[in-house]
Amino acid sequence: MNSNIPIKIIPVVLSGGSGSRLWPLSRSSYPKQFLPGFLNNKSMFQETLLRLDGVKFISDPIIICNEDHRFLVVQQLQEIEKDISTIILEPEGRNTAPAIVAAALSSIKEDLKDHYEKFILVLPSDHLIRETGEFHESIEIAIKQALKDKLVTFGIKPSEPYTGYGYIEFDDSRADNYSIKSFSEKPDQQTANKFFSSGNYLWNSGMFVFKPQVLIEEVNKYSKKIFVATKSSFDNSTKDHNFIRLEKGAFSESPDISIDIAVMEKTDKAVVIPLNAGWSDLGSWASMLDNSPSDSDNNVLSGKIIVKQTANTLIHSVNRTVAAIGLEDIVIVDTPDVTLVAKKDKSHLVADIVTTLKKNKDSIADIHKKVFRPWGWYDSIESGEGFQVKKIQVNPKARLSLQSHKYRSEHWVVVKGKAKVTCGEEEFFLDENESTYIPIGMKHRLENTTDVSLEIIEVQSGKYLGEDDIERFDDEYGRTK
């Protein structure tokens, strides 16, 4: 680095995706970037942060996520002992351009009195990178280009004519970086074959390095609507602990497009750095099969699985035993409420299944039986006309909001731990095998004051049992209206 000014690299981790291509394990309430990994017990979101350890001049990251996932983010940061001071909450998904502009504005606003040359390193949170050292070296090369006010993206040398990625056409007249001729969206098979044969195309990784001020200038020049809407949303944002809540009205006015379309395809400052670091976006069950540890028959097995004469097959089961005989090139994903069975080469069509389910307003498209909340989780055990049974776990020292319901009553039975209960004007404790009743309309709260997890069985009864039948009066997680 030839700059005489100290350098600060600010990672911007994009974690707002819904992950429909890995349904039914990944759903919008718990998308793929937060799932425990097939490679180890860390999620892809956690791995994105951990692989930054050792990068020169690295600074505290900025996390961008959907408002609904904010407590998932905090929980996963705590698990890997990362203390992040800035988490930007998107009121709705508007693709990568407004998210990256918001992060750039935040990086400029912070530490206004410092004298660093700042760069933002934009990283999707759902990628696999096997060669961390190569990744770090490519970041250094990218910073050298960004010092010249270039907008740098990383391109992956294709291993096959794959139709699931965008492509970047490049000019290879320079050794360490390539000027960009064009960007292409996900091609059909014939076009992908042509790109692969030419040797002048790279897969678009969606990772970038640039000075935040240079990016903002280019966005203002080429996509002014995005700049105006995002800046207004950011300027009118509110701060809640580590969360920056973007103002919804202005943010929704931003065009819903990627940073590639908004800027990279139009600017004359764009360059691409080839990245050879064992990259995959793990965007389909086929890619999970190809990139996960396998047995001698190339099977990826997770859970209680028994196989005979089966090869090149992925089987994942959450709790049931799955037995497979005589299968090849198959994907089986078994969850408590959905089982997916697909040919490996057709597994990318799972997104079409999710689209159909959403069109039919079927909740299994978005919500697991097991739903995570900032205080713990609940698992829907059984439901029928006028009733629902849930298992609820409350984390140590956590509590639910003070709330009431218009349409349902609840009966609680403690099966593990000790519960503190507020019911109307009363406060009392329940031990294991003790129970209580919460009438319709009664203000109530469940709390765990101990150092061990609390588990209860909740039986709901009433004419409407939806999750939106909650009126909150007090909530330490900012969910009161």
Protein Blocks (a to p, Z undefined) as FASTA:
>chain_A
ZZfbdcdddddddfkbgolmmcckbcfklcfklpccfkbmcdfklmmmmmmgopahiacd
dddddfklmmmmmmmmmmnopacfbdcddfbdebjklmmmmmmmmmmmgoklbccdcddd
dddfkbccfblmlmmmmmmmmmmmmmnopacddddddfbdcfkbccddddfkbfkbccdf
bdcddddfklmmmmmmnopaccdehiacddfklmmmmmmmmmmmlmmmmmmmmmmpcceh
jbccddfklmmmpccddfklmmmmmmckbccddddehpaehlafklmmmmgccdfkopac
edjdddehiahiacddfkbccddehiahiacdddfkbccdddfklmmmmmmmmmmmmmno
paklmmcfbdcdfklccddfbdcehiacddddddehiacdddddfkbccddddfedjddd
dehjbccdddehiacdddehiacddddfbfbdcddddddedjbfcfklcccfbdckopaZ
Z
